[in-house]
């Protein structure tokens, strides 16, 4: 149960870091403080649901696209977060492409680094 909660915390944290990075690095991305938490939750849930779905569909019908599944699911999750939340808005095709790449890259790195930080902190307190 603790492991499951830690995984959720890591995914939420990496999503928050990714969306913040996109808003800082991509001029067409705007985050609003009041809707930010909602946008992070929607993005994280959408990413968690869509990634396995897109992976299964690509492996079954288009295995050449397996490498791009992370980008496709990130774009779809960004679209849903911007559609169902007032916390994020993305304007312009270039901003959509750049935001997708930035969020995908930053969340991938954060998902690798955050567990190590949590484990290091837990080991230090033990």
C-alpha positions in Angstrom: 0.0 0.0 0.0 2.8 2.4 0.9 4.6 1.6 -2.4 1.4 2.3 -4.3 1.0 5.7 -2.6 4.6 6.5 -3.3 4.1 5.7 -6.9 1.1 8.0 -7.1 3.1 10.8 -5.4 5.9 10.3 -7.8 3.6 10.5 -10.8 1.8 13.6 -9.5 5.1 15.2 -8.7 6.6 14.5 -12.0 3.5 15.7 -13.8 3.6 19.0 -11.8 7.3 19.5 -12.6 6.7 18.8 -16.3 3.8 21.2 -16.5 5.7 23.9 -14.7 8.7 23.4 -16.9 6.5 23.7 -20.0 5.0 26.9 -18.7 8.5 28.4 -18.0 10.1 27.2 -21.3 7.3 27.4 -23.9 5.8 30.9 -24.5 2.3 29.7 -25.5 1.7 27.7 -22.3 -0.1 29.4 -19.4 -0.7 27.9 -16.0 -3.2 29.4 -13.6 -2.6 28.9 -9.9 -6.2 28.0 -9.0 -6.6 25.3 -11.6 -3.0 24.0 -11.5 -3.8 21.1 -9.1 -6.8 20.1 -11.2 -4.7 20.2 -14.3 -2.0 18.0 -12.7 -4.5 15.4 -11.5 -6.3 15.3 -14.9 -2.9 15.1 -16.7 -1.7 12.3 -14.4 -4.8 10.2 -14.6 -5.1 10.6 -18.4 -1.4 9.7 -18.8 -1.8 6.7 -16.6 -4.8 5.5 -18.6 -3.8 6.4 -22.1 -0.1 5.2 -22.1 -0.9 1.5 -21.7 -3.8 1.8 -24.2 -1.7 3.5 -26.9 1.2 1.1 -26.2 -1.1 -1.9 -26.7 -2.6 -0.5 -29.8 0.7 0.4 -31.4 2.3 -3.0 -30.5 -0.7 -4.7 -32.1 -1.2 -2.6 -35.2 1.8 -0.3 -35.8 5.0 -1.6 -34.0 7.1 1.0 -35.9 5.5 3.7 -33.7 6.3 2.2 -30.3 9.1 4.7 -29.7 6.7 7.6 -30.0 4.0 6.3 -27.7 5.2 8.5 -24.8 4.9 11.6 -26.9 1.4 10.6 -28.2 0.1 9.9 -24.7 1.6 13.1 -23.4 0.0 15.1 -26.1 -3.4 13.4 -25.5 -3.1 14.0 -21.7 -2.1 17.7 -22.3 -5.2 18.0 -24.5 -7.5 16.5 -21.9 -6.0 18.6 -19.1 -6.4 21.8 -21.1 -9.9 20.8 -22.2 -11.3 19.8 -18.7 -9.3 22.2 -16.6 -8.9 26.0 -16.4 -5.4 25.4 -14.9 -3.6 25.1 -18.3 -4.0 26.7 -21.7 -1.8 26.1 -24.7 -2.0 28.5 -27.7 -0.5 27.7 -31.2 0.6 24.6 -32.9 4.3 25.2 -32.1 3.4 25.6 -28.5 1.5 22.3 -28.5 4.5 20.5 -30.1 7.1 22.1 -27.8 4.9 21.6 -24.7 4.5 17.9 -25.6 8.2 17.4 -25.9 9.1 19.4 -22.8 6.5 17.7 -20.6 7.4 14.3 -21.9 11.1 14.7 -21.3 10.8 16.4 -17.9 8.3 13.9 -16.6 10.4 11.0 -17.8 13.5 12.4 -16.0 11.5 13.3 -12.9 10.0 9.9 -12.7 13.5 8.4 -12.6 14.9 11.0 -10.1 12.0 11.5 -7.7 12.0 7.9 -6.4 15.8 8.1 -5.7 15.3 11.3 -3.7 12.4 9.8 -1.7 14.4 6.6 -1.0 17.5 8.7 0.0 15.4 10.8 2.3 13.8 7.7 3.8 17.2 6.0 4.3 18.5 9.2 6.0 15.7 9.2 8.5 16.0 5.5 9.3 
